[in-house]
């Protein structure tokens, strides 16, 4: 590479900027860890004098936070984690059971108006949340699935379906037709071909799709907020927010909330996404890029 | 006739069978995604309420809800706030995302995956925990923001109260710049290396290469990226809702974070006026829908 005389060296500036950028990105994170292992939480980063697992112990033994305000969430924290799991698994099931046949059909069928159908599916996926959330509440109220975890899971799954159908279609496109012709020669019918030949050989795609949907159910906030109105069925995000908003809503009363407990709960909450992400990093970065590319 | 039909069915058996696979997936999508959006149009023209007499006995009132909105005590404020929030977030998210994308694409391939992983962390963490994380930065006495301000000999700000809108923007930028980064990385990687090599042969400077090769070639991804960021911000709910105090029944609404989505939610669930809430939601919805059409059009899907 030619270097022109008088052109300043960008190396130094570049690394300084990069360092600042990295600090900027991780700056909110240390608080979660210094707090979760501390005896008493603080609303700023403070290195704990004593490292303890007491907060996690309290969460898993379903004990209440050490709070001086009337916050008795303790016995429900267990349920929050379970509820989140149920919600995420139902959403995952919806996408796998309904989305994968649809993706397969869209990959194999040739008909006029297929592009139109694909665009329509994408458009359904782009429906703005703000516009649909209030009527969704009314509709679900009439259907009787407000405060129903399975129903909410289905709604969240239906929200994830459009993109997952696109994703799965792209995966099925990679599986050669010859495989199915072979299966038919050996006497499989259509359903058997799908469930015993095509789906097993598209394992990576299915797994990626399943995990992405699981995460969208696990972290979902808006739909759960609209549809889960009673504290009995709160999921982890709703629970964390209901604890946290007493900090924000109460203004200066934040000293009274057990921030250590809240941080420990937060760590329990972010572990599954980070774990999935670290385990499948290459595939997921590819999919994330691919998904965007597909949206072009 | 029937024989002919039967023959046709036999002929297209495979296609029909595969077509049946589509229907189970389309049903929940239509019922829970498309139908509510259409229902919003209808509800916004009624005086439906969540509680009270109008919950059961509601009627069509035409466009009265939209006529009422400018006279609503807080709607103009909320609309202005949303504009400020969206504009600031758009600029900052795009610039930070672009810088991050340039870092990732210009680093050696050994570093690239690690750097991408690191830069994507704010995007991976579930949304509802992020406002809680930001508490540590916003703390008045020893939060990071005020520490930095004090170190620069600037007056510390009350990030949790006076400057809550700015806190919200900074949270949204931190949480969402990676979205712009993802799009721009794939755009930057699609530029052929040969262009830069030829530019090097002719002795082009760094800036010339950037402004004459890079920018023109990723013009369309940039526009697309801006559209998508704007859509995401105007449709945003979680951060503003949580930072604003969550509105548990008796809590006052903090008008510093009441962007339109949050205001529509409060209109419906706190004042019970579902019709007006739907009208606000529909305004946002129409903006997003037009932008989506533009985006699909540009993408050539």
Interface residues (C-beta under 8 A of the other chain):
Chain A: X1 X2 X4 X7 X10 X17 X18 X21 X22 X24 X25 X26 X27 X28 X29 X31 X32 X43 X44 X45 X46 X94 X97 X98 X99 X101 X102 X104 X105 X106 X108 X109 X111 X115 X118 X119 X121 X122 X123 X124 X125 X126 X127 X128 X129 X130 X131 X132 X133 X134 X135 X136 X137 X138 X139 X154 X155 X157 X158 X159 X161 X162 X165 X190 X194 X215 X218 X219 X221 X222 X225 X237 X238 X240 X241 X242 X244 X245 X246 X247 X248 X249 X251 X254 X262 X266 X269 X270 X273 X274 X277 X278 X281 X282 X285 X288 X289 X292 X293 X295 X296
Chain B: X14 X15 X17 X18 X19 X21 X22 X24 X25 X26 X28 X29 X30 X31 X32 X33 X34 X35 X36 X37 X39 X40 X43 X48 X50 X99 X100 X103 X113 X116 X117 X118 X119 X120 X121 X122 X124 X125 X126 X127 X128 X129 X130 X131 X132 X133 X134 X135 X136 X137 X139 X141 X142 X143 X144 X160 X161 X174 X182 X183 X185 X186 X200 X201 X203 X205 X206 X221 X224 X231 X234 X235 X237 X238 X241 X242 X243 X244 X245 X246 X247 X248 X251 X260 X261 X264 X265 X268 X274 X277 X278 X280 X281 X282 X284 X285 X286 X288 X289 X292 X295 X296 X299 X300 X301
